[in-house]
Amino acid sequence: MATTKVSLKLFVDKKGRRVLFAEADKKFVDFLFSIFTLSVGAVTSLLKEGGGMVGCLPSLYRSIENMGVAYIQPDKDKFLLQPHVVMPGAKLPLLLPNVRSTFRQLYRCPNGYHNSSCTNYVADDDTTICPTCDRKIDGKVIFVDPPSAIRASLNSEEGYVKPLVTYLVMDDMEVKPSSFSILATLLSKFNVKDIGDIEEKVVDVGMDEGVQLLKASLRSKTVLTNVFLLAEPIGSDESIEDEGLRGYLRKRPRAER
């Protein structure tokens, strides 16, 4: 599967060494909004390695992984650890690995015509064995019943936002439609007096950056600065915000401040 790349234009304060905001198209904003469709299990799966998450969820995740078939109900570990997203977005940019973003498909046992007990058995995995007749579901989609909200989304435009305008993404991930008045307000807010103090930097966002954005958004209010400007790994025991802009300034030689 080819890796998806999405371009993002950063507006960087050269003196303060921080990202003021970014200019993004519909694809990147759709990706950001799709984060809210992820289950806790999906987020934990993506971030549990390398100290990407603090707290106890990684331990709970490993408990399910290590429980074993003698104790866990058949295929329930897949349901817990690799769930479908709550809400699909058609043709969203693929910027997170191993996330199933399709609507939920339900399969009935094909033996239901001969055994009423089989008719009542429904699974979301086409390799599941029917506990009544011990037949494997043959891969044919026998029953699809997405919730009403999902059915509506299948008939709507792709993604979550309209492609009418470009969007501005703040360092803290707030998203706004771009306009001249908003840009002027932002420049005034950041006390930018000389446009030459701002550097434009175009970056490509792929799966690695997608995971880093997800990770940083859970722990920082300077997400774009940390991921694209400082490019510092996100540890589990220290505050990323402290290791962000303030950490960078703290490490610079005094003569450069």
C-alpha positions as CSV (number, residue, x, y, z in Angstrom):
1,M,0.0,0.0,0.0
2,A,1.5,3.3,-1.1
3,T,2.1,5.8,1.7
4,T,0.0,8.9,1.6
5,K,1.6,12.3,1.8
6,V,-0.1,15.6,2.5
7,S,1.6,19.0,2.1
8,L,1.4,21.6,4.9
9,K,2.8,25.2,4.7
10,L,4.2,26.4,8.0
11,F,4.6,30.1,8.9
12,V,7.5,30.3,11.2
13,D,8.6,33.1,13.5
14,K,12.3,33.1,12.7
15,K,13.3,35.1,15.9
16,G,11.2,33.1,18.3
17,R,11.8,29.8,16.6
18,R,8.1,28.7,16.7
19,V,5.4,27.9,14.3
20,L,2.8,30.6,14.4
21,F,0.3,28.7,12.2
22,A,0.0,26.5,9.2
23,E,-1.9,26.8,5.9
24,A,-3.6,23.5,5.1
25,D,-6.1,22.2,2.5
26,K,-9.1,20.0,3.1
27,K,-7.0,16.7,3.2
28,F,-5.0,17.7,6.2
29,V,-8.0,19.1,8.1
30,D,-10.0,15.9,7.4
31,F,-7.1,13.9,8.9
32,L,-7.1,16.1,12.0
33,F,-10.8,15.8,12.5
34,S,-10.7,12.0,11.9
35,I,-8.7,11.7,15.1
36,F,-12.0,12.0,17.0
37,T,-13.2,8.8,15.3
38,L,-10.4,6.7,16.8
39,S,-11.2,4.4,19.7
40,V,-9.1,4.4,22.8
41,G,-7.9,1.0,21.7
42,A,-6.7,2.3,18.4
43,V,-4.9,5.3,20.0
44,T,-3.2,3.1,22.6
45,S,-2.1,0.6,19.8
46,L,-0.4,3.5,17.9
47,L,1.3,5.1,20.9
48,K,2.0,2.4,23.4
49,E,5.6,1.7,22.1
50,G,8.5,4.0,22.9
51,G,7.0,5.9,25.8
52,G,4.4,7.5,23.6
53,M,1.7,7.3,26.3
54,V,1.8,7.9,30.0
55,G,-0.6,6.3,32.5
56,C,-1.9,2.8,32.6
57,L,-3.5,2.2,29.3
58,P,-0.4,0.6,27.7
59,S,-0.3,-1.9,30.6
60,L,-4.0,-2.7,30.1
61,Y,-3.5,-3.1,26.4
62,R,-0.7,-5.6,27.0
63,S,-2.9,-7.5,29.5
64,I,-5.4,-8.2,26.7
65,E,-2.6,-9.1,24.3
66,N,-1.1,-11.6,26.8
67,M,-4.3,-13.0,28.2
68,G,-4.4,-16.1,25.9
69,V,-7.2,-18.1,24.4
70,A,-7.8,-20.0,27.6
71,Y,-9.2,-16.9,29.2
72,I,-10.3,-14.5,26.5
73,Q,-13.6,-15.0,24.5
74,P,-13.0,-16.0,20.9
75,D,-11.9,-13.1,18.7
76,K,-12.8,-10.6,21.5
77,D,-9.2,-9.6,21.7
78,K,-9.4,-8.3,18.1
79,F,-12.6,-6.5,18.9
80,L,-10.9,-4.7,21.8
81,L,-7.4,-4.1,20.4
82,Q,-8.2,-3.4,16.7
83,P,-11.7,-1.9,16.7
84,H,-13.3,-0.1,13.7
85,V,-13.5,3.7,14.0
86,V,-16.8,5.1,15.3
87,M,-17.5,7.1,12.2
88,P,-16.1,6.6,8.7
89,G,-14.7,9.3,6.4
90,A,-14.7,8.3,2.8
91,K,-11.2,8.4,1.2
92,L,-9.5,10.2,4.1
93,P,-5.7,10.6,3.7
94,L,-4.0,7.5,5.2
95,L,-1.8,9.1,7.7
96,L,-2.1,6.6,10.6
97,P,-1.0,3.0,10.3
98,N,-3.2,0.0,11.0
99,V,-6.4,2.0,11.5
100,R,-9.5,0.5,10.0
101,S,-11.6,3.4,8.9
102,T,-14.3,1.6,7.0
103,F,-17.9,1.3,8.3
104,R,-18.7,-1.9,10.3
105,Q,-19.6,-4.9,8.2
106,L,-21.6,-7.6,9.9
107,Y,-21.7,-11.2,8.6
108,R,-24.3,-13.9,9.2
109,C,-23.4,-17.6,9.1
110,P,-24.3,-18.9,5.6
111,N,-25.8,-22.0,7.2
112,G,-28.7,-19.9,8.6
113,Y,-31.0,-21.2,5.9
114,H,-30.8,-24.7,7.5
115,N,-30.3,-23.8,11.1
116,S,-32.2,-21.0,12.8
117,S,-29.6,-20.8,15.6
118,C,-27.0,-20.0,12.9
119,T,-29.2,-17.2,11.6
120,N,-28.9,-15.4,15.0
121,Y,-25.1,-15.5,14.9
122,V,-23.5,-12.3,13.6
123,A,-19.8,-11.4,13.5
124,D,-17.7,-8.5,12.1
125,D,-14.8,-10.8,11.0
126,D,-15.3,-13.0,7.9
127,T,-12.9,-15.6,9.2
128,T,-14.9,-16.3,12.3
129,I,-16.2,-19.8,13.0
130,C,-19.9,-20.2,13.8
131,P,-20.1,-21.7,17.3
132,T,-23.3,-23.6,16.3
133,C,-22.3,-25.4,13.1
134,D,-18.5,-25.0,13.2
135,R,-18.5,-23.5,9.7
136,K,-16.3,-20.7,8.7
137,I,-18.0,-17.6,7.3
138,D,-16.9,-17.7,3.7
139,G,-16.0,-14.1,3.2
140,K,-19.2,-13.0,1.5
141,V,-20.8,-10.0,3.0
142,I,-24.1,-11.4,4.1
143,F,-25.3,-8.7,6.3
144,V,-24.3,-5.0,6.4
145,D,-26.1,-2.8,8.9
146,P,-24.2,0.5,9.6
147,P,-25.9,2.9,12.0
148,S,-28.0,5.7,10.5
149,A,-25.2,8.3,11.0
150,I,-22.8,6.1,9.0
151,R,-25.4,5.5,6.3
152,A,-25.9,9.2,5.9
153,S,-22.1,9.8,5.6
154,L,-21.8,7.2,2.8
155,N,-24.1,9.4,0.7
156,S,-22.4,12.7,1.6
157,E,-19.3,14.4,0.3
158,E,-15.9,12.9,1.1
159,G,-14.3,13.7,4.4
160,Y,-15.5,16.2,6.9
161,V,-14.8,19.8,5.7
162,K,-15.6,21.4,2.4
163,P,-12.9,22.2,-0.2
164,L,-14.0,25.7,-0.7
165,V,-11.2,27.5,1.1
166,T,-7.8,26.8,2.6
167,Y,-7.7,26.4,6.4
168,L,-5.4,27.8,9.1
169,V,-4.1,25.4,11.8
170,M,-2.8,27.0,14.9
171,D,0.2,25.6,16.9
172,D,-2.3,24.2,19.4
173,M,-4.3,22.5,16.6
174,E,-7.2,25.0,16.5
175,V,-8.5,25.1,12.9
176,K,-10.1,28.2,11.2
177,P,-11.1,29.0,7.7
178,S,-8.5,31.2,6.1
179,S,-9.3,34.9,5.4
180,F,-7.5,38.2,5.1
181,S,-9.1,39.5,8.3
182,I,-8.1,36.4,10.3
183,L,-4.5,36.5,9.0
184,A,-4.3,40.2,10.0
185,T,-5.6,39.4,13.4
186,L,-3.1,36.6,13.9
187,L,-0.2,38.8,12.9
188,S,-1.3,41.4,15.3
189,K,-1.8,38.8,18.0
190,F,1.7,37.5,17.5
191,N,3.1,41.0,17.5
192,V,4.7,40.5,14.0
193,K,5.8,44.0,12.9
194,D,8.0,42.9,9.9
195,I,6.8,40.3,7.5
196,G,10.4,39.5,6.9
197,D,10.5,37.9,10.3
198,I,8.2,35.1,9.1
199,E,9.6,32.2,7.1
200,E,7.4,30.0,5.0
201,K,8.3,26.3,5.2
202,V,6.5,23.5,3.2
203,V,6.6,20.1,4.9
204,D,5.2,16.7,3.8
205,V,3.1,14.8,6.3
206,G,3.2,11.1,6.1
207,M,2.5,8.2,8.5
208,D,5.5,9.0,10.7
209,E,4.4,12.6,11.1
210,G,0.8,11.6,11.5
211,V,1.6,9.4,14.5
212,Q,3.8,12.2,15.9
213,L,1.0,14.7,15.5
214,L,-1.4,12.4,17.3
215,K,1.1,11.8,20.1
216,A,2.0,15.5,20.5
217,S,-1.7,16.6,20.5
218,L,-2.3,14.5,23.6
219,R,0.5,16.2,25.5
220,S,1.3,19.6,24.2
221,K,-0.1,23.0,23.2
222,T,2.8,23.6,20.7
223,V,2.2,20.6,18.5
224,L,3.3,22.0,15.1
225,T,6.5,23.5,16.7
226,N,7.4,20.3,18.4
227,V,6.8,18.0,15.4
228,F,8.0,20.0,12.5
229,L,10.4,22.6,13.9
230,L,12.2,21.1,16.9
231,A,11.7,17.5,15.8
232,E,12.4,16.3,19.3
233,P,11.3,12.8,20.4
234,I,8.4,12.8,22.7
235,G,9.3,11.1,26.0
236,S,7.1,9.6,28.6
237,D,8.4,11.1,31.7
238,E,8.8,14.8,30.8
239,S,6.4,17.4,29.7
240,I,6.6,17.9,25.9
241,E,5.5,21.4,26.3
242,D,8.4,22.1,28.6
243,E,10.7,20.4,26.1
244,G,9.2,22.4,23.3
245,L,9.8,26.1,22.7
246,R,10.8,26.9,26.2
247,G,13.2,23.9,26.3
248,Y,14.8,25.0,23.1
249,L,15.3,28.5,24.4
250,R,16.8,27.2,27.6
251,K,19.4,25.2,25.6
252,R,20.4,28.0,23.3
253,P,23.7,29.9,24.0
254,R,23.0,33.1,26.0
255,A,24.4,35.2,23.1
256,E,21.7,34.0,20.7
257,R,18.8,34.9,23.0
